Each structure stands twice: as structure tokens, then as C-alpha cells.
Amino acid sequence: MRYAKLAGIERSISSHKLRHFLFTWLKKKNIDDAFIQPYSGHAKRDSLEIYSKLSLADAQDKYNDVIGDFPI
């Protein structure tokens, strides 16, 4: 909940889930894997493929509501 409060999100969200949302968003913005990998903690770029396959369709509206307050 601490991370959710810092980001202005009222519902509880784990840091792991927030990272998944962030990396999926970066992939959708066509950010190269070479730039994402150091922050992801994955040893191989192939591991980042999961973020290309994840869909934010169900969470997109809520995501758009809070991303403006993302503290970075």
C-alpha cells in the first residue's frame, strides 16, 4: 500500500505489479529492450517478451487516471 499511496493510487498495488504495468507500458511505447532490461532485473532480453504479450486493455482506463501522478 505504501507504493500505491506514493503514486496517488487509492487501491493497494504491489511493487511487482506496478513494475509489470510500467514495463508493459514502455514496451507499448516502443522503448527498446536494451533500455528496459537494466531496470527490469531480467538477466536476458528474451525474458522481456512477456511484457509484449501482456494486455492492459482491462486496466487502461484506470491506468490513464493515475499515470499523471506517477512520481517519476
Backbone as a chain_set.jsonl record, in Angstrom:
{"seq": "MRYAKLAGIERSISSHKLRHFLFTWLKKKNIDDAFIQPYSGHAKRDSLEIYSKLSLADAQDKYNDVIGDFPI", "coords": {"N": [[0.828, -1.2, 0.0], [2.058, 1.15, 0.55], [3.514, 1.987, -1.744], [1.425, 2.445, -3.467], [0.133, 4.614, -2.252], [2.153, 6.547, -2.475], [2.113, 6.902, -5.2], [-0.337, 7.963, -5.552], [-2.446, 6.251, -5.815], [-5.417, 4.809, -4.868], [-6.18, 2.198, -4.354], [-4.739, -0.869, -3.141], [-1.6, -1.873, -4.38], [0.948, -3.986, -5.469], [4.529, -3.628, -5.522], [5.65, -5.236, -7.426], [3.556, -5.686, -9.274], [3.169, -3.076, -10.143], [5.603, -2.614, -11.412], [5.313, -4.439, -13.531], [3.189, -3.22, -14.924], [4.482, -0.808, -15.627], [6.674, -1.683, -17.257], [5.305, -2.98, -19.3], [3.93, -0.828, -20.368], [6.09, 0.739, -21.258], [7.064, -0.96, -23.268], [4.887, -0.872, -25.024], [5.166, 1.698, -25.843], [7.181, 1.447, -27.555], [9.804, 1.404, -26.568], [13.142, 0.46, -26.622], [14.318, -2.825, -25.819], [16.901, -2.918, -24.784], [17.129, -0.639, -23.252], [15.194, -1.046, -21.313], [15.867, -3.426, -20.002], [18.031, -3.163, -17.96], [16.628, -2.038, -15.819], [14.669, -3.825, -15.3], [15.486, -6.143, -14.037], [15.724, -8.574, -15.209], [17.809, -11.129, -16.492], [18.211, -11.796, -19.139], [17.397, -10.469, -22.346], [15.422, -11.781, -23.739], [13.622, -12.515, -21.801], [12.043, -10.325, -21.461], [10.035, -10.466, -23.238], [7.553, -11.207, -22.278], [6.311, -8.854, -21.506], [5.559, -7.745, -23.875], [3.503, -9.319, -24.624], [1.55, -9.062, -22.719], [-1.609, -7.611, -21.99], [-3.031, -4.472, -21.481], [-5.603, -3.815, -21.709], [-7.945, -4.15, -20.06], [-7.252, -2.671, -17.847], [-6.622, -0.185, -18.73], [-8.133, 2.285, -18.632], [-8.19, 2.908, -15.862], [-5.474, 3.023, -15.418], [-4.749, 5.227, -17.028], [-5.988, 7.199, -15.544], [-4.354, 7.458, -13.301], [-1.668, 7.668, -14.084], [-0.671, 10.205, -14.601], [0.027, 11.159, -12.137], [2.233, 9.708, -11.505], [5.219, 9.385, -9.752], [7.679, 9.745, -11.019]], "CA": [[0.0, 0.0, 0.0], [2.944, 2.307, 0.613], [3.805, 2.435, -3.101], [0.179, 2.959, -4.023], [-0.073, 5.953, -1.702], [3.14, 7.449, -3.08], [1.714, 7.149, -6.59], [-1.674, 8.531, -5.576], [-3.398, 5.19, -6.139], [-6.175, 4.526, -3.657], [-6.227, 0.759, -4.099], [-3.453, -1.49, -2.877], [-0.912, -2.463, -5.53], [2.298, -4.403, -5.093], [5.589, -3.055, -6.348], [5.817, -6.166, -8.545], [2.515, -5.401, -10.27], [3.451, -1.747, -10.68], [6.702, -2.808, -12.361], [4.754, -5.071, -14.729], [2.465, -2.18, -15.652], [5.445, 0.133, -16.192], [7.434, -2.282, -18.36], [4.367, -3.206, -20.402], [3.687, 0.499, -20.948], [7.29, 1.112, -22.003], [7.091, -1.773, -24.49], [3.856, -0.348, -25.921], [5.707, 2.964, -26.355], [8.293, 1.048, -28.431], [11.118, 1.609, -25.961], [13.983, -0.693, -26.92], [14.6, -3.722, -24.695], [18.211, -2.596, -24.219], [16.924, 0.397, -22.245], [14.317, -1.568, -20.266], [16.469, -4.559, -19.301], [18.736, -2.871, -16.705], [15.677, -1.688, -14.764], [13.705, -4.91, -15.122], [16.017, -7.218, -13.21], [15.835, -9.793, -16.013], [19.173, -11.359, -16.961], [18.223, -11.894, -20.602], [16.382, -9.657, -23.032], [14.318, -12.665, -24.127], [12.656, -12.542, -20.699], [11.178, -9.147, -21.565], [8.98, -10.761, -24.208], [6.265, -11.285, -21.575], [5.695, -7.527, -21.47], [4.98, -7.502, -25.194], [2.306, -10.145, -24.764], [0.543, -8.664, -21.741], [-2.528, -6.587, -22.468], [-3.554, -3.57, -20.455], [-6.928, -3.386, -22.156], [-8.902, -4.061, -18.954], [-6.811, -1.708, -16.842], [-6.168, 1.041, -19.389], [-8.813, 3.486, -18.13], [-7.7, 3.224, -14.517], [-4.071, 3.393, -15.588], [-4.719, 6.601, -17.53], [-6.414, 8.085, -14.468], [-3.329, 7.654, -12.281], [-0.3, 7.806, -14.598], [-0.252, 11.599, -14.496], [0.575, 11.372, -10.8], [3.387, 8.831, -11.3], [6.202, 10.302, -9.165], [8.975, 9.798, -11.715]], "C": [[0.869, 1.259, 0.0], [3.229, 2.875, -0.78], [2.564, 3.024, -3.753], [-0.065, 4.386, -3.528], [0.9, 6.963, -2.31], [2.763, 7.831, -4.505], [0.324, 7.755, -6.695], [-2.748, 7.534, -5.965], [-4.107, 4.786, -4.854], [-6.23, 3.043, -3.319], [-4.822, 0.231, -3.861], [-2.875, -2.096, -4.155], [0.506, -2.811, -5.089], [3.319, -3.73, -6.005], [5.832, -3.933, -7.572], [4.802, -5.873, -9.654], [2.751, -4.032, -10.921], [4.587, -1.813, -11.704], [6.193, -3.436, -13.652], [3.992, -4.052, -15.57], [3.442, -1.233, -16.35], [6.172, -0.465, -17.389], [6.539, -2.596, -19.552], [4.098, -1.887, -21.119], [4.887, 0.948, -21.784], [7.398, 0.334, -23.31], [6.07, -1.254, -25.496], [4.29, 0.985, -26.531], [6.925, 2.722, -27.244], [9.669, 1.415, -27.89], [11.922, 0.327, -26.159], [14.288, -1.501, -25.653], [15.937, -3.413, -24.023], [18.107, -1.521, -23.136], [16.087, -0.098, -21.07], [15.031, -2.598, -19.397], [17.19, -4.186, -18.0], [17.799, -2.565, -15.531], [14.742, -2.839, -14.413], [14.182, -5.99, -14.166], [16.13, -8.537, -13.956], [17.257, -9.907, -16.558], [19.264, -11.351, -18.484], [17.113, -11.041, -21.203], [15.19, -10.495, -23.456], [13.228, -12.695, -23.06], [11.683, -11.373, -20.758], [10.011, -9.369, -22.514], [7.603, -10.809, -23.545], [5.56, -9.93, -21.577], [5.079, -7.146, -22.808], [3.651, -8.216, -25.343], [1.198, -9.756, -23.793], [-0.338, -7.563, -22.319], [-3.025, -5.753, -21.298], [-4.977, -3.129, -20.762], [-7.899, -3.202, -20.996], [-8.534, -2.978, -17.948], [-6.491, -0.336, -17.435], [-6.826, 2.306, -18.842], [-8.309, 3.884, -16.754], [-6.242, 3.672, -14.568], [-3.957, 4.847, -16.044], [-5.108, 7.607, -16.454], [-5.276, 8.41, -13.504], [-1.938, 7.947, -12.824], [0.206, 9.244, -14.531], [0.367, 11.932, -13.151], [1.792, 10.505, -10.518], [4.574, 9.701, -10.893], [7.541, 10.394, -9.887], [8.807, 10.495, -13.042]], "O": [[0.454, 2.307, -0.495], [3.191, 4.089, -0.98], [2.651, 3.995, -4.506], [-0.432, 5.262, -4.312], [0.521, 8.092, -2.623], [3.052, 8.937, -4.961], [-0.151, 8.034, -7.796], [-3.836, 7.919, -6.394], [-3.457, 4.457, -3.861], [-6.316, 2.668, -2.149], [-3.84, 0.812, -4.323], [-3.586, -2.753, -4.916], [1.173, -2.022, -4.42], [3.0, -3.319, -7.121], [6.181, -3.428, -8.639], [5.158, -5.821, -10.832], [2.547, -3.871, -12.124], [4.536, -1.147, -12.738], [6.587, -3.023, -14.743], [4.134, -4.023, -16.792], [3.258, -0.894, -17.519], [6.276, 0.181, -18.431], [6.976, -2.488, -20.698], [4.046, -1.847, -22.348], [4.721, 1.473, -22.884], [7.776, 0.893, -24.339], [6.354, -1.199, -26.692], [3.831, 1.355, -27.611], [7.616, 3.662, -27.637], [10.589, 1.701, -28.656], [11.426, -0.767, -25.891], [14.488, -0.946, -24.573], [16.087, -3.625, -22.82], [18.913, -1.5, -22.205], [16.253, 0.381, -19.948], [14.822, -2.637, -18.184], [16.967, -4.861, -16.994], [18.149, -2.811, -14.376], [14.102, -2.832, -13.361], [13.368, -6.678, -13.55], [16.589, -9.526, -13.384], [17.838, -8.926, -17.022], [20.28, -10.945, -19.048], [16.03, -10.913, -20.633], [14.07, -9.99, -23.528], [12.051, -12.879, -23.372], [10.607, -11.433, -20.161], [9.1, -8.545, -22.583], [6.599, -10.487, -24.179], [4.332, -9.875, -21.643], [4.174, -6.313, -22.863], [2.779, -7.778, -26.093], [0.033, -10.083, -24.019], [0.137, -6.693, -23.049], [-3.393, -6.286, -20.251], [-5.493, -2.19, -20.155], [-8.61, -2.199, -20.947], [-9.406, -2.43, -17.274], [-6.123, 0.58, -16.699], [-6.14, 3.301, -18.611], [-8.033, 5.058, -16.503], [-5.835, 4.584, -13.85], [-3.156, 5.609, -15.501], [-4.617, 8.736, -16.449], [-5.228, 9.508, -12.949], [-1.092, 8.437, -12.076], [1.412, 9.463, -14.413], [1.143, 12.881, -13.037], [2.337, 10.551, -9.415], [4.91, 10.651, -11.599], [8.452, 11.064, -9.401], [9.775, 10.647, -13.787]]}, "num_chains": 1, "name": "protein.A"}
